[in-house]
């Protein structure tokens, strides 16, 4: 992992608090926001960003926070990664838009070629590019329906797939994603998730038993011959970083193959080295028919893709896929540079190193604090689930308290989970080791300070760069 942020002036890789969080300038911007930005748009942490890079986010008040969020797994290569900055600058100077459907360009083709090379499976592949993860997932359903001539779509408990009407139907959690926005798209069926921590007979039997339940329910309630697609996150994101019980994904993929169902992996949050493999489905050797990607694909620029078997992708009529901004040339340039950065810096290996550092620390924390019911995840996609001690009752209140304590101490963390009781950790894959360790120290302080009053007072520099 690198020691300084790249792109423009280097940012000192240090946690530094010079004001309270949020500081006075951020509070001023929050006041302006209230009269200009729709109330429905939320923010995890009300500090306004001035610069970011490596493992830090610097706000308008000069505070430098350790970033355990990566813009929700987007800037895995770091903010303002040099190769991305250079590629974007060159592309902006050449042209910003023509619409690939009007006058195409090489960047779009090159991204599709890279996706064919990197995604699981040796079969012939095709890709189509879009703007957001939700848009990609929605197009997987369109493509699966066109290919199979079937209508039904299977999704899972705790799933999150987006905020469009169809992807809200696929998403499990009501608040805040679905409340008051219905009616939703029809022919979507919810199935049990292999959730090891909460599986009634224990984690060891979870994958096998859950797969059997799902297959039985599909056959009895829908009919396998009516199902166009099974859509699943190989590790659930907003649902709480749930790693399915071992064997669950391979069993569903095999059932889909036997039944003529398109097996769709939603790798929007898990893709592009985040879990210590290029794609999370690789951990169990699963080769999806279609894979949806976004977030980490383009170093912070809006881009998404659907990649899949050539015969499935090409079953859609000409003109049936696309969009004005889909595969924008600037975003394509950023994606090519992002992929090169991941390979050149071995960020797949860096994600494994993050896991090797964080998992033992999180498990040691679990031994000290009985409210940590579960520690889970892969690579640089890790989480702790908080419960009332001695039970599995979710404790969303303590989760929020810990998150706020981390924020006050200069560590940006995110929450997740159907019950709002999961702290999730998504550090940039280029985060310096000393910052990763210090972030874990801050997390430990936040847990230790539960029930006490004050975080540490602001100081000029809290950490010293390595």
N, C-alpha and C positions, 0 to 999 in steps of 0.2 A: 504494500500500500504506500502511496506517495505521502510526502510530508508537507507539500504546499498546494494550495489551490492554483489552478491554471486558468488561462484566458484573461487578458487584460492584466492589470497589476495583481501580483500574488497577494493572497489574503493570509495573514498570520493564522496558523492553525492552532487556535487557543480559545478557550472559554473565557470570556471577559464581560463582566457586568459593571457598567458605569452608572446605570440608573436602576430603579425598580422596573419590573416587567409587568405591564407595558410602561414605557417611558413617556415623557411629556409630548414628544412629537408624534408618537404612535397614537396617543390619546386624542390629539388634535385631528389626526386623520380619521380616527374612528368616529369623531363627531361629524366630520364632513361626509363620511360614508353614509351615515344615517339618513341624510337628506338626498342622497343620490343613488344608492345601491338598494336593490330590492331586498326586503327583509328575509325572504326565503333563502338567500345565499348565505351560508354559514362560514365561519372561520374557526379553526381549532385554537389558534393562538393569536390574540389581537396585537401583534407587533407587525410593523410594516417594513418590508425588506428593502434594503438599499443595495446590498451585494451578497453574493453567495459563491462558494466554491470549496472543493475538497470536502471536508467534513463539517463546515460551519455555514451559518446564515448570519449575516450582519444586518442589524436593523437601523432605522433612520436616527436612532438615538446613540448609535455607536456600540450597542451591545452585540457581542459575538456569541451565538448560541451553538452548541453541539447539535448536529442534525441527525436524529434517529428516524427521520420520516422520508427523506428523499423525494418530497413532493408526491407522496404515496407511490413509491417505487418507480418514479419516472426518471430522476437524474442519477441513475446508477453509476454512470461514468463521471459524475460530478457536474455541478453547474459550471457553465462556460469552459468545458473541456476544450483544450486547444485545437484538436483536430476538428471538432464540431464547429467552433468559432470560425476557423479558417474556411471550412467547406461552405458554411452558411454565408459568410462574407463574399466569397467568390461567386456563389450562385445568385445572391441578391444583385450583385453588379452585372451579372449576365442577363437574367430575366427572373421575375417573381411569379409569373403565372401565364399559362396559355390555356389551361384545362386539357388534361390528357385525352379527353374524349373529342377534343377539337383539333389540336395540333400536338401530337405526342412528343416526348423527349426521352433521352437515354436514361436519366436518373431513375425513372419509374421502372423501366425494364431491369436495370441493374439491381434495384432493391428486390424485385421479384426473383431474380436469379439467386441472390444471396439467401432469400427465404427458402428456396428450393434446396439449397445446399445445407442449410443449418437445421431445418426442422426435422423431426424424427422420420425415419423410413427411407428406403432406397427407391421407392416407386416414383414414377413420373408425376410431377406436381405442377400446379398452376397457382397463381396468386392474384388477388385484386386488392387495391389499396383504398383506404377510407380515412376518416379523420379522428374518430374516437373509438374507445373500446366497445361502447354500447352499439355503435354503428356496425362494428365488425361482427359482434355476436348476432345482431339482428340479421345481418346478411348470411351468416351460417345457416340460420333457419330458412331463409328464402331459398338458398341453394339446396339444402337438404330436401325441402318440399318439392322443388322443381325436379330433382334427381329421382326421388322415390315415387312421386305422385301421391304421397300420403300427407296427412295433415297434423297428426298428434305430435307433441313435443314433450319430452320428459325432462323435468328439472328436479332440484333436490332441496330438502330442508337446509336452512342456513345459507342458501345460495345468494350471491349478488352478481348480477349481469349488466346492470345499467339503469338509466332513467328514461329511456324512450318508452312508449306504451307497451311494445312487445317485451322489451327487456325488463320492465317493471313486472310484467306477468311472470317472467322467469325468476325474478328476485323474490326471496322468501320474506324478508323483513318488512313489516308494515311502516313503522315510524323510523326515520322520516321519509322513506323512499316512496311509499305507495299511498299514504294517508290522504284521502280526499281527491285522488287523481283518477279513480276508475270511471267507467268500467274498463277492464283490461282485455287484451287479446284472448281469444278463446282457444280451446284444444291444447292447453298447457296443463300438465299433470305433475303434482308434487310427490316425490318419493322420499323414503327415509335416507338419512345420511349416515355413513359409517363414522361415527363420532366416538373415538375410543374412550375419551374421558367420561362420557356419559352413556356408554353402551351398557345395557342392563346386566349382561353376563360377563362383562369385563373386556378389556382391550384385546386380549389374546384371541378371542373368538369373533371380534367385531367385524372384520372384513368379510369373512366367509358368511356369517349369519346375515349381515346387512345385504350382501349381494343376493343371497337366496331370497330374502324378503322382497327386494326390489324386482327381481325377475318374476317372482310369483305374482306380485301386484300388477306388473305390466301385463302379464298374460291374462290374468283374471279380470282386471278392471278396464283395460284399454284394448288388448289384443295386439300382440307384437306386430302383426301384419298391417296395423294401422299407424304405427309409429314412424315418423320421418326421421327424428333425431333424438338422441340422448345428449344433453348439454350439461357439462360438469366442469368445475374448476378442479384441477389436480390437487391443489391445496386451496381451500376456500379462503377468500380474502376478507371482505367486510364481515363475513359470518364468524370470524374469530380465528383465522389461521389454522383451520382444522385440517390436519393431515389424515386422510382417510385410513381406516384400518387396512393392514397389509392384505393384499389380494383383492381388495374391493374393485379398484380400477381395472386390473386385468380381467377379472370375471365379467364385468359389465362390457368391456370392449369385445371380449370373445362372444358374449351373448348377442351384442349388436351385429357382429360379423355374421353369425349364423342366421340372424333374423332379417338381414337386409336393411338394418337401421344404420343411419349415419352417426358415427360416434364423434362428438365434437368436444375438443378440449379448449376451454376458455382459459388461455394463458396470459390474459391481459396483465395481471399483476405478477404472475409467477415467471414470466418469460424473460429471456435475454440475460442469463447468468444469475439471476436473483437467488435461486435456490441451490447453487453449487453445481448446476448442470445448465446447459443452454435452455432447456425447457423442463418443467417439473415432471411431466409425464415420463421422462426418460429414467427417473429413479426406479420405476418398476417395469421398464421395458415396454411401455404402452406406446403404440403407434396410432395416433388418431387419424380418422378419415379427413377431418377438417380441424384446423387449429386457428383460433382467433388471438391476435397479438395487438398490443398497443403500448402504453406507458413507457417502458424502458427502451423502446425501439429506436427513438430518435433524439436522445439527449435533452429532452424538454420541449421539443417542437411537436405539434399535434399531427400524429400519423398513426394509422392502424392498418391491419391487414387480415385477410382470410387466405390461408394457404391450405391446399388439400390435393387429394388424388385428382389427377387430370381428368378422368372420366366423370367425376362428380362435379368439379368446377366447370367443365366445359358443357355440362348439360343445360346450362342457362342460355337462353336465346341472346343473340347479339343485341346490345343496348339494355339488357336487363340488369346489369350491375354498373355502378359508377356513382358520380356526384361531382358537382362543380369543382370542389376543392380536393377531392380524393386523390392522394398521391401528389400533393403540391410539390413543385420542384425544390423548394427550399427545405421542406421536411424530408424529402428523399435524400438530398445532399447530407443532411444531418444524420439520417439513418445509416448511410454508408460509412460516414465517419465514426458513428457510434459503434458499429459492428467492428470496424478496424481497431478502435480503441480497446474494445473488450478482448479481442484476440491478441493485440500487441502487448497489452499489460496483463494478460492472463487473469481477467477479472472473474472467470469461472473459479479459478483457484483462490482468488481473493475472497469470494463468497464462502468458500469452504473454511478459509482461515477465520472469517468472522464467526462462523458457527463454532469452530474450535475454541475461540476466545470466549464467546458469549454463553454458550450452553452450560459449561461448568460453573460459571459465575451465577447464572440464573438458577441452576439447581441448588447451589449452595445457599442462595437467597431463600429458596423454597424451604430448605431445612430450618432456617431461622424464623420464617414468618408463615405460620400455619394457614393464613388466608390465601396463600398461593396454592391453588388446587392442582394446577397442571402447568408444565413447561413443555413447549412443543415448537415445531417448525423445522425448516431445513435451510442451510446456507445462511444468507443474510435476510431471512424472512422468519423471524422468531417471535414468540409471544408467551405471555403468562396469563392464566385465567384466574381471576380472583373470586373467592367464595367465602361464605361465612365459615369460620374455622370449625372443623369437625363435620362439615356437611358438604354438599355440592350445590347449595343454594347460591345463585349468583349474587355478587356484591358490587353492584354498579356504583354505589356511593363511594366506597373506598377506592375503586378504580379511578373515579374522577378526582378524588383527593390526591392520589399519588401522581396522576398526570399534572395537576395544577402545581404540586410541590416541585416536580421536575421542571416545569416551565419557569417557575419563580427562581430556580437555581441555575437556569441557563441551559437546560436540556429539552429539546423539542421531541416529544413522544406523541404517539397517536393512540386512540382507543378504537375498539372494534367489538364485534360479537353481537349475536342476536339479542343477548340480554344486557349489552352494554358493559360487560365485566371483563374485557380483555384489553391488556396493554400490548400493542404490537410494535415491533422494532424493525425498521427498514433502513439501516445506515447506508450511505453511498458506498459502493464497492471500492472507491478510492480513498476512503477515510483513513487517516494515519492511525497506526496502532495505539499511540499514546492517547489520542482523543477517544478511541473506542473504549479503552480501559477507563478513562476518566468519566465518560458517560455512564458506565456501569457503576462507578463510585457514586455518582450523583443519584442514580436510581436507588442504590442501597441507602443513601442518606434520606431520600424521600420516604422509603419504607420505614426507616428507623425513626423518622420524625412524625409519624402518624400520631395524632393526639397532642403534639406540641404546637407552639404558636408561630415561631418566626423562622423563615429561611435565613441562610447566611446573608449578611449585609453586602450591598454592592461594594466592589473594590475595583481598582484600576485594572489589574490583571489577576485572574484567579488561577489560570494554568500557565505553565511555561512550555513553549513549543519544544518538541523533541529535536 
